[in-house]
Amino acid sequence: MRDTYGDAVTLTLFGESHGAAIGAVIEGVAAGTPVREDFLASQMEKRAARTKLSTARREPDKVRFLSGVKDGFATGTAIALTIENTNTRSGDYAKTANLARPGHADFTAQAKYRGFQDARGGGHFSGRLTAPVVAAGAIFLDMLAAKGVCVATHLAQCGGVSDAPFSEDPAELRRQMAALNAAEGPLAVLDAERGEEMRRAIEAAASEGDSVGGVLETVVTGLPAGLGEPFFTSVESKLAALLFSMPAVKGVEFGAGFGFASLRGSEANDAFIPRAGRIATATNRNGGVNGGITNGMPLVMRTAVKPTPSIYKAQNTVDLETGEPAVLRLEGRHDPCILPRARVVQDSLAAFGLVDLCAVALGVRWQEDPIWSTV
């Protein structure tokens, strides 16, 4: 098992949902990089379960730095952070411990780890492990912001309801992104009325013991042209690997994505134009990437998130101990929809991937590089 990802900058996750703590180790962050704990706390709050649209499991998620941070700055050595698990209620899972939950990793974990895994609350496979991702992501998002790079995600679709699209006008897009990142409610949307429709769809599913999924869309502005490599370390392959690490993500697309399949080349291509002394594209169907390398336009990516597999409806399954058919009736606390809390996770993973790409292209101290705007 490998819990580390990255090249010049790496992120390692550890812990289990019902263990003593979860956490992360970050390597490759240059000495002197600011670590704003107030911003980190605000990011953790976006992931927190605070409304009936999410699980009833409430955790304070206080982040504690064990090493690598002093007086608000990175020291240049490995940053180790932990988050205690304080509200586990493992007993909720005792009655169904041997029953493989449909849609979960219970069966595949059993096949891989032969019963030695910590299965309580999903163990290391739990969405609980996204908490340290968000903590680390706050550092990465700040690093990008220092170079004028902004990342924002909205619920493009949830429970069958679609949000308004991101604007193609640069000024309006910046306004939309700022509003999303400042939003304090559980639903990060561009159209409040459609957000209300999403809320009703989530609550309706929850009242029936069911769940819903949707689509998260992320836009990144301010990236220079020239980041990424052809083939194996393309911007898409790097970010897709990270986005697919999010629990419940089953699809990733960039730009027009699967929409390209129904277009002709004349419709799919983005014409190049001069703009403010630089080369840009008239449209952005390719989502800011050509040949695996950023072209300076907004980077656009989407994830398809399946409905939360932990539902309260009776489901057919198999007893992992006896191999006999069984019926699963779940107890415990589960999100009827993970999208409201997952959008900050997507921001964080995108930021991590981009920071690593920048460090590979320009070195660990890429934030100080004077040629950023012309890369």
C-alpha positions as MATLAB code, in Angstrom:
seq = 'MRDTYGDAVTLTLFGESHGAAIGAVIEGVAAGTPVREDFLASQMEKRAARTKLSTARREPDKVRFLSGVKDGFATGTAIALTIENTNTRSGDYAKTANLARPGHADFTAQAKYRGFQDARGGGHFSGRLTAPVVAAGAIFLDMLAAKGVCVATHLAQCGGVSDAPFSEDPAELRRQMAALNAAEGPLAVLDAERGEEMRRAIEAAASEGDSVGGVLETVVTGLPAGLGEPFFTSVESKLAALLFSMPAVKGVEFGAGFGFASLRGSEANDAFIPRAGRIATATNRNGGVNGGITNGMPLVMRTAVKPTPSIYKAQNTVDLETGEPAVLRLEGRHDPCILPRARVVQDSLAAFGLVDLCAVALGVRWQEDPIWSTV';
ca = [
       0.000    0.000    0.000;
       1.327    3.441   -0.918;
      -0.181    6.512    0.680;
       2.227    9.050   -0.850;
       1.736   11.034   -4.063;
       3.747   13.740   -5.794;
       7.161   14.370   -7.343;
       8.857   17.596   -6.190;
       6.173   18.116   -3.515;
       4.684   15.040   -1.848;
       1.652   14.386    0.325;
       1.333   11.312    2.559;
      -1.899   10.378    4.356;
      -2.221    8.190    7.445;
      -4.844    7.009    9.904;
      -8.282    5.388    9.945;
     -11.797    6.716   10.419;
     -12.155    5.350   13.966;
      -8.489    5.287   14.974;
      -6.893    7.699   17.424;
      -6.090   10.282   14.753;
      -5.677   10.955   11.065;
      -3.059   13.149    9.464;
      -0.672   14.054    6.694;
       3.011   14.605    5.994;
       3.997   17.198    3.384;
       7.488   17.334    1.917;
       8.950   19.816   -0.552;
       7.476   23.043    0.827;
      10.173   25.722    0.818;
      11.341   27.370    4.028;
       9.555   30.657    4.642;
       6.295   29.598    3.000;
       3.440   31.173    5.021;
       1.144   28.789    6.907;
      -1.933   30.789    7.911;
      -3.768   28.823   10.542;
      -6.802   31.146   10.360;
      -7.211   30.368    6.648;
      -6.629   26.677    7.349;
      -9.404   26.739    9.961;
     -11.795   28.410    7.513;
     -11.079   25.703    4.939;
     -11.688   22.972    7.496;
     -15.018   24.614    8.319;
     -16.106   24.246    4.664;
     -15.637   20.488    4.979;
     -17.300   20.252    8.391;
     -20.671   18.556    8.918;
     -22.850   21.376   10.223;
     -26.318   20.903    8.682;
     -28.859   18.143    8.074;
     -27.524   17.899    4.510;
     -24.557   15.989    5.953;
     -23.697   13.286    8.469;
     -24.629   13.721   12.121;
     -21.012   12.912   13.042;
     -19.597   16.203   14.313;
     -15.838   16.567   14.793;
     -13.962   19.727   15.862;
     -11.159   18.832   13.406;
      -8.537   20.940   15.165;
      -5.308   20.660   13.187;
      -2.133   20.220   15.187;
       1.294   20.679   13.579;
       3.906   18.276   14.933;
       6.795   19.520   12.799;
       7.754   21.709    9.867;
       5.895   24.880   10.960;
       7.160   27.563   13.336;
       5.738   31.013   14.016;
       3.419   30.795   11.026;
       6.008   29.759    8.434;
       7.264   26.489    6.969;
      10.721   25.591    8.233;
      11.697   23.724    5.061;
      11.582   20.274    6.662;
       8.710   17.788    6.539;
       5.399   19.244    7.713;
       3.525   16.712    9.863;
      -0.038   17.455   10.949;
      -2.619   15.454   12.872;
      -6.368   15.662   13.535;
      -7.827   13.697   16.445;
     -10.888   11.499   16.006;
     -13.146   12.380   18.912;
     -16.651   11.208   17.897;
     -16.391    7.699   16.447;
     -19.191    5.502   17.891;
     -17.689    2.299   16.524;
     -20.503    0.317   18.107;
     -22.826    1.524   15.336;
     -20.940   -0.791   12.970;
     -20.627   -3.840   15.218;
     -23.887   -5.525   14.141;
     -23.008   -5.362   10.458;
     -19.228   -5.783   10.726;
     -19.164   -8.885    8.499;
     -21.634   -7.609    5.914;
     -20.070   -6.116    2.783;
     -21.677   -2.740    2.152;
     -22.659   -2.396   -1.524;
     -20.676    0.365   -3.211;
     -18.038    0.414   -0.450;
     -14.532   -1.013   -0.200;
     -15.466   -3.647    2.407;
     -15.162   -6.617    0.038;
     -12.107   -5.372   -1.860;
     -10.347   -4.446    1.399;
     -11.024   -7.945    2.692;
      -9.594   -9.432   -0.505;
      -6.471   -7.268   -0.326;
      -5.708   -7.210    3.406;
      -7.134  -10.611    4.409;
      -9.059   -9.329    7.418;
      -6.216   -7.356    8.995;
      -7.667   -3.996    7.890;
      -9.358   -1.659   10.352;
     -12.891   -1.795    8.962;
     -14.535    0.470   11.562;
     -16.301    3.315    9.794;
     -14.567    2.402    6.554;
     -11.095    2.564    8.085;
      -8.464    4.024    5.774;
     -10.968    4.004    2.895;
     -13.277    6.458    4.670;
     -14.026    9.969    3.485;
     -12.759   10.944    6.928;
      -9.274   10.868    5.374;
     -10.176   13.918    3.308;
      -9.854   16.083    6.452;
      -6.022   16.106    6.375;
      -6.220   16.635    2.605;
      -8.110   19.876    3.243;
      -5.645   20.902    5.962;
      -2.728   20.389    3.584;
      -4.703   21.985    0.770;
      -4.970   25.259    2.679;
      -1.185   25.567    2.468;
      -1.158   24.750   -1.248;
      -4.013   27.150   -2.049;
      -2.148   29.948   -0.256;
       1.006   29.155   -2.231;
      -0.928   29.491   -5.489;
      -2.733   32.648   -4.359;
       0.652   34.281   -3.726;
       1.252   34.018   -7.489;
      -2.211   35.219   -8.437;
      -3.671   31.758   -9.064;
      -7.279   31.271   -7.914;
      -9.113   27.939   -7.503;
     -12.883   27.642   -7.067;
     -15.416   24.795   -7.216;
     -19.193   24.731   -7.397;
     -21.878   22.064   -7.415;
     -22.499   22.032  -11.159;
     -25.166   19.370  -10.664;
     -26.687   17.734   -7.595;
     -29.726   15.516   -7.170;
     -30.710   16.075  -10.798;
     -30.572   19.886  -10.487;
     -28.024   21.870  -12.534;
     -26.390   25.081  -11.312;
     -25.753   28.112  -13.535;
     -22.504   27.792  -15.552;
     -19.250   29.646  -14.980;
     -19.107   32.819  -17.046;
     -16.850   33.124  -20.088;
     -16.320   36.815  -19.299;
     -13.035   37.127  -17.314;
     -14.305   39.843  -14.964;
     -17.559   38.028  -14.198;
     -15.699   34.743  -13.740;
     -13.427   36.355  -11.142;
     -16.490   37.665   -9.309;
     -18.135   34.222   -9.347;
     -14.993   32.525   -8.031;
     -14.564   35.062   -5.240;
     -18.198   34.600   -4.203;
     -17.845   30.805   -4.125;
     -14.721   30.957   -1.974;
     -16.354   33.409    0.433;
     -19.645   31.488    0.683;
     -20.455   30.261    4.188;
     -23.500   28.084    3.416;
     -23.337   24.325    2.790;
     -24.068   24.598   -0.948;
     -21.440   26.326   -3.100;
     -23.530   27.374   -6.109;
     -23.673   30.257   -8.569;
     -27.493   30.458   -8.553;
     -29.091   30.563   -5.099;
     -32.496   29.403   -6.379;
     -30.974   26.308   -7.949;
     -29.081   25.728   -4.726;
     -32.395   25.680   -2.891;
     -33.684   23.083   -5.362;
     -30.594   20.977   -4.668;
     -31.202   21.248   -0.935;
     -34.752   19.981   -1.347;
     -33.558   17.078   -3.517;
     -30.988   16.051   -0.890;
     -33.519   16.282    1.942;
     -36.077   14.296   -0.045;
     -33.593   11.473   -0.618;
     -32.531   11.526    3.038;
     -36.157   11.279    4.207;
     -36.437    8.045    2.219;
     -33.185    6.624    3.620;
     -31.469    7.205    0.291;
     -28.755    9.454   -1.183;
     -27.892   11.517   -4.275;
     -24.779   12.325   -6.310;
     -23.803   14.974   -8.823;
     -20.991   16.858  -10.545;
     -18.342   19.155   -9.078;
     -16.801   21.697  -11.464;
     -13.511   23.453  -10.716;
     -11.972   26.450  -12.474;
      -8.392   27.648  -11.988;
      -7.317   31.082  -13.245;
      -3.917   32.783  -13.305;
      -1.851   29.795  -14.442;
       0.933   30.534  -16.926;
       1.305   28.666  -20.189;
       3.887   25.870  -20.171;
       3.170   23.788  -17.049;
       2.997   20.012  -17.431;
       4.628   17.410  -19.632;
       3.482   15.320  -22.592;
       2.065   11.846  -21.955;
       2.617   10.449  -18.433;
       2.943   13.724  -16.514;
       0.387   15.737  -18.428;
      -1.680   18.236  -16.485;
      -4.750   16.060  -17.055;
      -3.123   12.786  -15.996;
      -1.597   14.372  -12.872;
      -4.819   16.009  -11.730;
      -7.052   13.105  -12.758;
      -5.033   10.751  -10.555;
      -5.621   13.053   -7.593;
      -9.294   13.674   -8.315;
      -9.966    9.946   -8.643;
      -8.507    9.503   -5.148;
     -11.593   11.290   -3.770;
     -14.054    8.734   -2.397;
     -17.080    8.299   -4.695;
     -15.538    9.984   -7.768;
     -16.257    7.825  -10.834;
     -15.534   10.211  -13.690;
     -13.178   13.091  -14.513;
     -13.240   15.364  -17.541;
     -11.426   18.496  -18.701;
     -12.901   21.265  -20.827;
     -15.743   19.948  -22.957;
     -14.763   16.440  -21.840;
     -17.095   13.755  -23.137;
     -18.905   16.473  -25.064;
     -16.070   16.349  -27.616;
     -17.376   12.983  -28.795;
     -20.330   14.607  -30.574;
     -18.395   17.532  -32.122;
     -16.501   18.011  -35.356;
     -12.938   19.301  -35.305;
     -14.104   22.682  -36.558;
     -16.369   22.892  -33.512;
     -13.929   21.438  -30.984;
     -10.825   23.518  -31.770;
     -10.082   26.747  -29.890;
      -8.832   29.428  -32.308;
      -5.713   31.304  -31.168;
      -5.940   35.096  -30.893;
      -3.704   37.915  -29.592;
      -4.999   39.408  -26.339;
      -3.325   42.137  -24.292;
       0.071   41.356  -25.767;
      -0.190   37.611  -25.179;
      -1.527   34.604  -27.052;
      -4.951   33.393  -25.921;
      -7.819   31.363  -27.369;
     -11.166   32.704  -28.525;
     -12.997   29.828  -26.817;
     -11.920   27.410  -24.077;
     -13.380   24.031  -25.013;
     -10.055   22.350  -24.206;
     -10.198   23.653  -20.651;
      -6.864   25.453  -20.602;
      -4.735   22.481  -21.703;
      -3.185   21.531  -25.048;
      -0.924   18.500  -25.421;
      -0.954   17.950  -21.660;
       0.465   21.445  -21.039;
      -1.307   24.572  -19.748;
      -1.996   27.214  -22.395;
      -2.705   30.135  -20.049;
      -6.498   29.972  -20.318;
      -8.664   29.012  -17.314;
      -8.179   25.361  -16.351;
     -11.593   23.654  -16.212;
     -12.229   20.188  -14.737;
     -15.252   18.231  -13.520;
     -15.799   15.140  -11.424;
     -18.795   12.826  -11.437;
     -19.590   11.912   -7.839;
     -21.781    8.867   -7.219;
     -24.528    8.854   -4.574;
     -23.256    8.105   -1.072;
     -23.223    4.268   -0.862;
     -24.123    4.227    2.844;
     -27.926    4.344    2.762;
     -30.616    3.219    5.190;
     -32.628    1.167    2.722;
     -32.318   -2.636    2.996;
     -29.711   -3.985    0.540;
     -28.741   -7.485   -0.519;
     -25.177   -8.477    0.271;
     -22.947  -11.357    1.445;
     -21.584  -12.178    4.883;
     -17.781  -11.981    4.482;
     -17.269  -14.540    7.251;
     -19.702  -17.225    6.102;
     -20.035  -16.449    2.400;
     -23.819  -16.673    2.762;
     -26.369  -14.221    1.345;
     -27.526  -11.569    3.800;
     -29.604   -8.409    4.044;
     -27.880   -5.238    5.181;
     -29.744   -2.636    7.220;
     -27.303    0.117    8.090;
     -27.144    2.095   11.291;
     -24.676    4.859   12.087;
     -24.331    8.379   10.662;
     -23.969    8.976    6.943;
     -24.129   11.865    4.447;
     -27.172   11.786    2.133;
     -24.924   13.672   -0.311;
     -21.185   14.286   -0.070;
     -20.934   17.058   -2.677;
     -21.425   20.011   -0.278;
     -18.424   18.890    1.797;
     -16.407   17.462   -1.099;
     -16.038   20.682   -3.061;
     -13.294   21.984   -0.722;
     -11.576   18.591   -1.031;
     -11.551   19.030   -4.807;
     -10.097   22.532   -4.415;
      -7.387   21.103   -2.169;
      -6.397   18.214   -4.429;
      -6.309   20.454   -7.503;
      -4.092   22.909   -5.625;
      -1.741   20.121   -4.532;
      -1.350   18.825   -8.068;
      -0.698   22.293   -9.457;
       1.846   23.148   -6.756;
       3.718   19.950   -7.570;
       3.644   20.752  -11.302;
       5.000   24.245  -10.582;
       7.778   22.862   -8.389;
       8.746   20.326  -11.053;
       8.887   23.030  -13.727;
      10.590   25.781  -11.722;
      12.093   24.172   -8.605;
      10.883   23.999   -5.022;
      11.258   27.773   -4.601;
       9.001   28.397   -7.600;
       7.059   31.075   -5.711;
      10.097   33.347   -5.951;
      10.673   32.746   -9.678;
      10.642   36.080  -11.555;
       9.812   34.457  -14.929;
       6.437   33.115  -13.734;
       4.425   35.288  -16.101;
       6.360   34.174  -19.178;
       6.775   30.438  -18.510;
];
